[in-house]
Amino acid sequence: MNIRKKDNKNIFSYGKQYLDEDDIREVIQVLKSDWLTQGPKVEEFENTLGLKFGSEFVCAVSNGTAALHLTGLALGWGPDDIIITTPISFLSTANCILYSGAEPDFVDIDPLTYTIDPNMVEQKTKQLKSKGKKVKAVIAVDYAGHPSDWDALRAIAKRYELQLVNDNCHAIGASYKGDSQYAVKYADVATLSFHPVKHITTGEGGAVLTNNAEFYEKVELLRTHGMTKKQNRLHGRKNPWYYEMVELGYNYRLTDFQCALGISQMNKLDGFLKRRQKIAHRYNQAFSNDERFEIPLTSRDIQHAYHLYPLLVNFHKTSMNKTKLFKVLNNKDIRLQVHYIPIHLQPYYMNRFGFKLGDYPVAEKFYEKEISLPIYYGLADSQADFIVDTINSCIN
Ligand SMILES: *Cc1c(COP(=O)(O)O)cnc(C)c1O
């Protein structure tokens, strides 16, 4: 373990959590109680999320990847099903398709919103169906906090009878056409992550949100070993100790003290969002109207949640390349990141499915240009300005 740490020195990563004394007090209270897991805080956290998202059912799980895994299982994905998603996301978005035994396919992103391109979703669906293949679902990602084109996706889902999943891990607090509860309205299921870089944190944590009761029951069952004690589900003897396993499930539960942290963090969400939007505004001002840069799209239609601030740099119009920029900024304790390496270019996906460079040119071009600037609640204006000035002095 490396315990060397520079004191009193700011290291700027692309994201980090913000915890205060309230958060800590709430966790300690649970640690002193009788319930460390499966106590009252789990349901309270689920209710808090349900209210915020206008979601009838919420199932808190151990992380965002588990949320996606259970989503695929509960939606009944299996061999011969094709699930379409975006190449610009975290690995889990595509990996959950493989967990269920289904086949992943990708559709390129829209060059302005960086989210999955609905026209190409339709094209691909038509093309696959004409070859007799079964397209079962689309997983869209509200990348960086910018909602996908949900009206178009919903229309396509209806036309081709597709299940629609919103991997909403970036977009807690976003709104679409004036609606901050759009996620479960448009998609059949939405998933969240509470990893420390996301808007709110429980350490590790995630959730599945839906308005579909039947789907929710499946997810809840799978969260705890596929095991039930509910009288109406039991086949056998109804003795007090009796339980039955009716599905092959997992242990994907979230603990009570994590849920206490989640509830406390949710109280601060509005402040978290405002701060992120303010920092983004500062970056927008600094990098707009400059042909070397492209700033993330803002429009009247949507409210951006800015989980990330993806700045596109036209490196060919600068004296820098990306590798060098990373090195120079790293020496000044600005740790940039890139979100993401297109998933289809990961060796596993290339080797197993034959994806190759050139398959999704918009995503690939995006990847060449993208850098994620630090954006999080604790980042002060002066620090954001320091980051802007440093980048400007490097790229000239
Ligand atoms: C963070 C993230 C995940 C995975 O969440 P974990 O809680 O880290 O498992 C999945 N999809 C997207 C888009 C994410 O950003």
The ligand as an SDF file (V2000), in Angstrom:
LIG
                    3D

 15 15  0  0  0  0  0  0  0  0999 V2000
  -20.2050    4.5940  -13.0440 C   0  0  0  0  0  0  0  0  0  0  0  0
  -20.9380    4.0230  -14.1750 C   0  0  0  0  0  0  0  0  0  0  0  0
  -21.3560    2.6950  -14.1900 C   0  0  0  0  0  0  0  0  0  0  0  0
  -20.9510    1.6920  -13.1570 C   0  0  0  0  0  0  0  0  0  0  0  0
  -21.2580    2.0180  -11.8700 O   0  0  0  0  0  0  0  0  0  0  0  0
  -20.4610    1.3410  -10.6570 P   0  0  0  0  0  0  0  0  0  0  0  0
  -21.2410    1.8010   -9.4630 O   0  0  0  0  0  0  0  0  0  0  0  0
  -19.0670    1.8650  -10.6890 O   0  0  0  0  0  0  0  0  0  0  0  0
  -20.5150   -0.1260  -10.8400 O   0  0  0  0  0  0  0  0  0  0  0  0
  -22.1170    2.2510  -15.2670 C   0  0  0  0  0  0  0  0  0  0  0  0
  -22.4380    3.0680  -16.2740 N   0  0  0  0  0  0  0  0  0  0  0  0
  -22.0280    4.3520  -16.3060 C   0  0  0  0  0  0  0  0  0  0  0  0
  -22.4210    5.2070  -17.4730 C   0  0  0  0  0  0  0  0  0  0  0  0
  -21.2550    4.8640  -15.2670 C   0  0  0  0  0  0  0  0  0  0  0  0
  -20.8340    6.1200  -15.3230 O   0  0  0  0  0  0  0  0  0  0  0  0
  1  2  1  0
  2  3  1  0
  2 14  2  0
  3  4  1  0
  3 10  2  0
  4  5  1  0
  5  6  1  0
  6  7  2  0
  6  8  1  0
  6  9  1  0
 10 11  1  0
 11 12  2  0
 12 13  1  0
 12 14  1  0
 14 15  1  0
M  END
$$$$
